[in-house]
Amino acid sequence: MYEARKTSPLYDYIIVASTITSRQMEACINYLKDDFDIRGYELADSWTLIDLNDVIVHIFKEEERERYGIDRLYVNLPILNK
């Protein structure tokens, strides 16, 4: 989890997660839907972004996370939990 409070007025935290299969990705989304009020998302085959108000969640299939290199975008942000 990255802390983005000092760099973005839109959200406080960013979570980047990886799954191996589309089924795992869907299970992650269903888990979040059960516990949070999700405003909107579009299930994609390789990358799904979920807006939880103050938290942005990126769920990638493992190979796509490496391909997009999204972690490089947040390299200067403090990491709260590994």
Disulfide bonds with the S-S distance in Angstrom:
none
